[in-house]
């Protein structure tokens, strides 16, 4: 698939808005509803309220409920290959790691050490259906959106790299553009990237048709009916 460059202005805008706004903007850019490449269900965020993580996906799959069946040498070699894969550019990038034990995950891959390493390698955050831990001591500036919180790492080991992964009902491929915050995550379709910045502006303009009058003194049902008629005319 052809990957579009991400303009600096779009990247800055995506870092400022929440993931629900991005979902709405995708519908505006596509001119229809029905887009569904987003996470389903409630997830846990390491630092609720911090800016969204935005970047190209670096994918991997792990497991930790049972010991690996491969040799120690294979497991160690694959872990180093994992870090090399995560470090490849260009930025911005986000780690997207599926835990194959879901929904019975116990392996806290995302803790103090791995957060420091991934942040040091330049990644902008992590998205997983698995476990995070060490919440009081992990570095700031590297948000994690996870399926759960837990204390242990179990028998955690890397299974494979660069494959399609499934995170809470959302399929993610290597190099997909991902946006995530405390609400969940979304994969931004390549074809909307050139028009997404304008679509975000349209979302805010349309919402202000309602929000402006609703937040002013003297708001009435009559004012709502007039504003809503224009809102319905414009929105997707």
ROKE-960107 format. One record per residue (C-alpha): residue number from 1; residue in three letters; chain; x, y, z. Coordinates in steps of 0.1 Angstrom, whole numbers, plus 2048, in hexadecimal, padded with zeros to 3 digits. Each point is the difference from the previous one (the first is absolute). Example, Ala and Ser with C-alpha at 12.3 -4.5 7.8 and 13.67 -1.06 7.14 Angstrom:
# residues 2
REC  seq  type  mol  east  north   up
REC    1   ALA    A   87B    7D3  84E
REC    2   SER    A   80E    822  7F9
# end
This chain:
# residues 236
REC  seq  type  mol  east  north   up
REC    1   UNK    A   800    800  800
REC    2   UNK    A   80C    823  7F8
REC    3   UNK    A   808    814  81F
REC    4   UNK    A   7F9    825  7FF
REC    5   UNK    A   818    818  811
REC    6   UNK    A   7F2    810  81F
REC    7   UNK    A   802    826  7FD
REC    8   UNK    A   80F    811  81F
REC    9   UNK    A   7E0    815  803
REC   10   UNK    A   7EA    7E1  800
REC   11   UNK    A   817    7EF  81A
REC   12   UNK    A   7FE    81E  817
REC   13   UNK    A   7DA    801  7FD
REC   14   UNK    A   7FC    7DB  807
REC   15   UNK    A   815    804  81F
REC   16   UNK    A   7E8    81B  80C
REC   17   UNK    A   7DE    7EE  7FA
REC   18   UNK    A   7F1    7E2  811
REC   19   UNK    A   7F9    7DF  7EF
REC   20   UNK    A   7DA    804  7FE
REC   21   UNK    A   806    820  7EB
REC   22   UNK    A   817    7EC  7E9
REC   23   UNK    A   7E5    7E5  7FC
REC   24   UNK    A   7E7    81C  7F7
REC   25   UNK    A   819    810  7E8
REC   26   UNK    A   805    7DF  7EE
REC   27   UNK    A   7DB    7FE  7F9
REC   28   UNK    A   800    824  7F3
REC   29   UNK    A   81E    7F8  7E9
REC   30   UNK    A   7EF    7E0  7F3
REC   31   UNK    A   7DE    811  7FD
REC   32   UNK    A   7EE    7E4  812
REC   33   UNK    A   7FC    7ED  821
REC   34   UNK    A   80A    7DC  806
REC   35   UNK    A   825    803  805
REC   36   UNK    A   809    7E6  81B
REC   37   UNK    A   826    7FC  804
REC   38   UNK    A   800    80B  824
REC   39   UNK    A   803    7ED  821
REC   40   UNK    A   7E1    7F2  811
REC   41   UNK    A   7FB    800  825
REC   42   UNK    A   810    813  81D
REC   43   UNK    A   826    801  802
REC   44   UNK    A   818    80D  81A
REC   45   UNK    A   815    81F  7FB
REC   46   UNK    A   821    806  813
REC   47   UNK    A   7FC    825  801
REC   48   UNK    A   7DC    80B  7F9
REC   49   UNK    A   7FD    823  7F2
REC   50   UNK    A   822    801  7F0
REC   51   UNK    A   803    808  7DB
REC   52   UNK    A   7F8    7E5  7E7
REC   53   UNK    A   81A    7E9  7F2
REC   54   UNK    A   803    801  7DA
REC   55   UNK    A   817    7EC  7EA
REC   56   UNK    A   806    7E4  7E8
REC   57   UNK    A   7FB    7DE  80F
REC   58   UNK    A   81D    7E9  80A
REC   59   UNK    A   7EE    7DF  805
REC   60   UNK    A   809    7E1  814
REC   61   UNK    A   7EF    7E3  812
REC   62   UNK    A   80A    7F4  823
REC   63   UNK    A   7F4    7E5  818
REC   64   UNK    A   807    7F9  825
REC   65   UNK    A   7E6    7E9  80F
REC   66   UNK    A   815    7E1  7F9
REC   67   UNK    A   825    7FB  7FC
REC   68   UNK    A   80E    802  7DC
REC   69   UNK    A   806    7DF  7EE
REC   70   UNK    A   81D    80D  7EC
REC   71   UNK    A   824    801  80C
REC   72   UNK    A   80D    81C  817
REC   73   UNK    A   818    80A  7E3
REC   74   UNK    A   7E3    805  7E8
REC   75   UNK    A   7EC    814  819
REC   76   UNK    A   81D    817  808
REC   77   UNK    A   809    805  7DC
REC   78   UNK    A   7DC    808  7F7
REC   79   UNK    A   7FD    81A  81D
REC   80   UNK    A   81E    813  7F2
REC   81   UNK    A   7F1    7FE  7DD
REC   82   UNK    A   7E0    80F  810
REC   83   UNK    A   813    81E  80D
REC   84   UNK    A   811    805  7DE
REC   85   UNK    A   7DE    7FE  7EF
REC   86   UNK    A   7F1    819  819
REC   87   UNK    A   81D    818  7FA
REC   88   UNK    A   7FD    802  7DA
REC   89   UNK    A   7F4    822  7F2
REC   90   UNK    A   7F4    817  7F5
REC   91   UNK    A   7EF    811  81E
REC   92   UNK    A   7E7    803  80E
REC   93   UNK    A   7F9    7DC  80A
REC   94   UNK    A   7EB    7EE  819
REC   95   UNK    A   805    7DD  80E
REC   96   UNK    A   7E1    7EA  7F9
REC   97   UNK    A   804    7DF  812
REC   98   UNK    A   7E6    7E4  802
REC   99   UNK    A   800    7E9  81D
REC  100   UNK    A   7F5    7DE  7F2
REC  101   UNK    A   7F4    7F5  823
REC  102   UNK    A   7E3    819  7FE
REC  103   UNK    A   7E8    801  813
REC  104   UNK    A   815    7ED  81A
REC  105   UNK    A   81F    816  7FD
REC  106   UNK    A   818    801  81E
REC  107   UNK    A   820    80C  7F0
REC  108   UNK    A   808    824  809
REC  109   UNK    A   816    808  7E2
REC  110   UNK    A   7FA    825  805
REC  111   UNK    A   812    80A  820
REC  112   UNK    A   81C    817  80C
REC  113   UNK    A   81C    7EF  7EB
REC  114   UNK    A   7EE    7FC  7DF
REC  115   UNK    A   7F0    823  802
REC  116   UNK    A   823    80F  805
REC  117   UNK    A   80F    7EB  7E3
REC  118   UNK    A   7E4    807  7E7
REC  119   UNK    A   7FF    825  809
REC  120   UNK    A   826    801  7FC
REC  121   UNK    A   7FD    7F0  7DE
REC  122   UNK    A   7E9    81D  7F5
REC  123   UNK    A   7DD    7EF  801
REC  124   UNK    A   7E3    816  80A
REC  125   UNK    A   7EC    7E7  815
REC  126   UNK    A   7F3    7DD  801
REC  127   UNK    A   7DE    7F0  7F8
REC  128   UNK    A   7F9    7DC  80C
REC  129   UNK    A   7E4    7E9  80A
REC  130   UNK    A   817    7F3  81B
REC  131   UNK    A   80D    80B  821
REC  132   UNK    A   812    81F  80D
REC  133   UNK    A   810    805  823
REC  134   UNK    A   817    816  814
REC  135   UNK    A   7E8    81D  7FB
REC  136   UNK    A   80F    815  81C
REC  137   UNK    A   824    7FF  7F2
REC  138   UNK    A   7FD    7FE  7DA
REC  139   UNK    A   80E    81E  7EE
REC  140   UNK    A   7E9    81C  7F6
REC  141   UNK    A   7FD    808  7DB
REC  142   UNK    A   7F9    7DD  7F5
REC  143   UNK    A   7DB    7F8  803
REC  144   UNK    A   7F4    7DC  801
REC  145   UNK    A   7DD    7F5  7F6
REC  146   UNK    A   7FB    7DC  80D
REC  147   UNK    A   7E6    7E5  805
REC  148   UNK    A   808    7FD  825
REC  149   UNK    A   816    808  81D
REC  150   UNK    A   813    7E5  813
REC  151   UNK    A   81F    7F8  816
REC  152   UNK    A   813    7E5  7EE
REC  153   UNK    A   812    7F8  7E0
REC  154   UNK    A   7F9    7DB  7FF
REC  155   UNK    A   813    7ED  7E6
REC  156   UNK    A   7FF    81E  7E8
REC  157   UNK    A   811    7FB  7DE
REC  158   UNK    A   7FE    80D  7DD
REC  159   UNK    A   7EE    7E9  7E7
REC  160   UNK    A   804    813  7DF
REC  161   UNK    A   806    823  7F1
REC  162   UNK    A   7F1    816  7E6
REC  163   UNK    A   7E0    7EB  7FB
REC  164   UNK    A   7DC    80B  801
REC  165   UNK    A   7F5    803  824
REC  166   UNK    A   7DD    802  811
REC  167   UNK    A   7FB    819  81C
REC  168   UNK    A   7DE    7FF  810
REC  169   UNK    A   7EE    7F9  7DF
REC  170   UNK    A   816    817  7EB
REC  171   UNK    A   817    7F2  7E6
REC  172   UNK    A   822    812  7FC
REC  173   UNK    A   81A    7FA  7E6
REC  174   UNK    A   825    80B  801
REC  175   UNK    A   802    825  7F6
REC  176   UNK    A   7DB    807  804
REC  177   UNK    A   7FB    823  80E
REC  178   UNK    A   7F2    7FD  824
REC  179   UNK    A   7F0    81A  816
REC  180   UNK    A   7F8    7F8  825
REC  181   UNK    A   7F7    810  821
REC  182   UNK    A   7EC    7F7  81F
REC  183   UNK    A   7E1    7F9  7EA
REC  184   UNK    A   810    7E5  7EB
REC  185   UNK    A   813    7FE  7DF
REC  186   UNK    A   7F8    803  7DB
REC  187   UNK    A   813    7F7  7E0
REC  188   UNK    A   7FF    81E  7E8
REC  189   UNK    A   7F9    7F5  7DD
REC  190   UNK    A   81C    80A  7E8
REC  191   UNK    A   7E9    80F  7E6
REC  192   UNK    A   7F2    81A  819
REC  193   UNK    A   822    80D  80B
REC  194   UNK    A   802    81C  7E6
REC  195   UNK    A   7DE    80D  80A
REC  196   UNK    A   7FF    7F8  825
REC  197   UNK    A   80C    822  80D
REC  198   UNK    A   7E3    811  7EE
REC  199   UNK    A   7E8    7E5  80C
REC  200   UNK    A   80A    807  824
REC  201   UNK    A   7F9    825  7FB
REC  202   UNK    A   7DE    7F7  7F1
REC  203   UNK    A   7F8    7EA  81F
REC  204   UNK    A   807    81D  817
REC  205   UNK    A   7EC    819  7EB
REC  206   UNK    A   7E2    7E9  7FF
REC  207   UNK    A   800    7F9  825
REC  208   UNK    A   803    825  808
REC  209   UNK    A   7DE    805  7EE
REC  210   UNK    A   7F1    7EF  81F
REC  211   UNK    A   81A    806  81B
REC  212   UNK    A   801    826  7FB
REC  213   UNK    A   7DB    806  805
REC  214   UNK    A   7FC    7E5  81B
REC  215   UNK    A   81B    811  815
REC  216   UNK    A   7F2    823  7FD
REC  217   UNK    A   7E7    80F  819
REC  218   UNK    A   7DC    7FF  7F4
REC  219   UNK    A   803    7DF  7ED
REC  220   UNK    A   7DD    7F4  7F8
REC  221   UNK    A   7F0    7E3  7EE
REC  222   UNK    A   7F9    817  7E3
REC  223   UNK    A   824    809  7FD
REC  224   UNK    A   809    7DB  802
REC  225   UNK    A   7E8    7F8  7E4
REC  226   UNK    A   80F    81A  7E9
REC  227   UNK    A   824    7F7  808
REC  228   UNK    A   7F9    7DB  7FD
REC  229   UNK    A   7F0    804  7DD
REC  230   UNK    A   820    80F  7F4
REC  231   UNK    A   815    7E6  812
REC  232   UNK    A   7ED    7E4  7EF
REC  233   UNK    A   804    810  7DE
REC  234   UNK    A   826    802  803
REC  235   UNK    A   80A    7E1  813
REC  236   UNK    A   809    7DE  7F2
# end
